[in-house]
Amino acid sequence: MTPPLETRDLAIGYRRRGKSDIRLGHGLNLRLQRGKLVGLLGPNGIGKSTLLRTLAGLQKPLAGRVFLAGDEVLRLKPHELARRLSMVLTAVPPPNLMNGYALVALGRHPHTDWLGRMTREDHRKVAAALRAVNGKELAERPVAELSDGQRQKLLLARALAQESEIMLLDEPTAYLDLPRKIETIALLKQLAQSQQRAILVSTHDLDLALRNCDSLWLMSAAGITSGAPEDLVLDGSLSATFRADGICFDQHRGGFFLDPPSGQAVCVTGEGEQAIWLRRALIRAGFALDDGPGRIEVSPYKNGNGPAWKLRIDERVTLHHTIEAILKKLESPL
């Protein structure tokens, strides 16, 4: 079956008159599949936005071609391209001289007549898109008065109203708070699955991508590595893509952290919530974690009055009711 989006030997970048081209990627053979949410990850400046613009036909490739269901992007008329592909660009400011509803209604342009007249069905699609992003309260508000996060909601709703099979999004969660980030990625995953859309999301939210994307495209100077998130973690690709001095990817905790601390070793017993959050605090404070009993040991203690811990330093045992108190004790001369 022909994929909704495919590249063949694609090279992306910028042409410079009288100078050599700036190449940000070459030899790219990529595919988006229906019903899949794909995360595009990579360091700043590596070319993620350039790739998205090239895939959308907004920027000509240096070499190679991009196809939508077998048709070359650059040969499609704008109206036909808009029916097949929608895009949300974080860097492009939305029109301010309209309200939220009018901004979202722009997404219906590929489906209206030559005068741009909207039918009852078009209005229903706009209302549904606003509901999908929890943006009904923004419909009558002037866009100029909205926050960056609220505008981003409307831009996502506009893309949903466009009803294209392919959606490309450049940092759609950039201006959102954490609950809205989670809602947005969950919505995109649900759309991919329930409506069989092919969705590519450029993001810096590594944890959300690992937990929600069906596959990842890791973009580096060497090219693009693709695969299931878990496979890219286990084979070291994720760590290699974001390698930096003093920072490493912890495969056990699923995130990037400073190199292992070299402070005093502390053994934390137990596996419950108290133990988990105490270990996090100790690492943050620069202590090393000891796998076995040693000079310093902390264990959760149940006394019926909330969280408590027993701290043993050599033969001395003290009782503490907050993690902050444990850290203060450990940071004082032992």
Secondary structure as GFF3:
##gff-version 3
##sequence-region A 1 334
A	DSSP	beta_strand	5	14	.	.	.	ID=ss1
A	DSSP	beta_strand	22	28	.	.	.	ID=ss2
A	DSSP	beta_strand	31	32	.	.	.	ID=ss3
A	DSSP	beta_strand	37	41	.	.	.	ID=ss4
A	DSSP	alpha_helix	48	55	.	.	.	ID=ss5
A	DSSP	beta_strand	63	68	.	.	.	ID=ss6
A	DSSP	beta_strand	71	72	.	.	.	ID=ss7
A	DSSP	three_ten_helix	73	75	.	.	.	ID=ss8
A	DSSP	alpha_helix	78	84	.	.	.	ID=ss9
A	DSSP	beta_strand	85	89	.	.	.	ID=ss10
A	DSSP	alpha_helix	100	105	.	.	.	ID=ss11
A	DSSP	three_ten_helix	106	111	.	.	.	ID=ss12
A	DSSP	alpha_helix	120	132	.	.	.	ID=ss13
A	DSSP	three_ten_helix	136	138	.	.	.	ID=ss14
A	DSSP	three_ten_helix	143	145	.	.	.	ID=ss15
A	DSSP	alpha_helix	148	162	.	.	.	ID=ss16
A	DSSP	beta_strand	166	170	.	.	.	ID=ss17
A	DSSP	alpha_helix	178	194	.	.	.	ID=ss18
A	DSSP	beta_strand	198	202	.	.	.	ID=ss19
A	DSSP	alpha_helix	206	212	.	.	.	ID=ss20
A	DSSP	beta_strand	215	220	.	.	.	ID=ss21
A	DSSP	beta_strand	223	227	.	.	.	ID=ss22
A	DSSP	alpha_helix	229	234	.	.	.	ID=ss23
A	DSSP	alpha_helix	237	241	.	.	.	ID=ss24
A	DSSP	beta_strand	247	250	.	.	.	ID=ss25
A	DSSP	beta_strand	255	258	.	.	.	ID=ss26
A	DSSP	beta_strand	265	268	.	.	.	ID=ss27
A	DSSP	alpha_helix	273	284	.	.	.	ID=ss28
A	DSSP	beta_strand	288	289	.	.	.	ID=ss29
A	DSSP	beta_strand	296	300	.	.	.	ID=ss30
A	DSSP	beta_strand	309	313	.	.	.	ID=ss31
A	DSSP	beta_strand	316	320	.	.	.	ID=ss32
A	DSSP	alpha_helix	323	331	.	.	.	ID=ss33
###
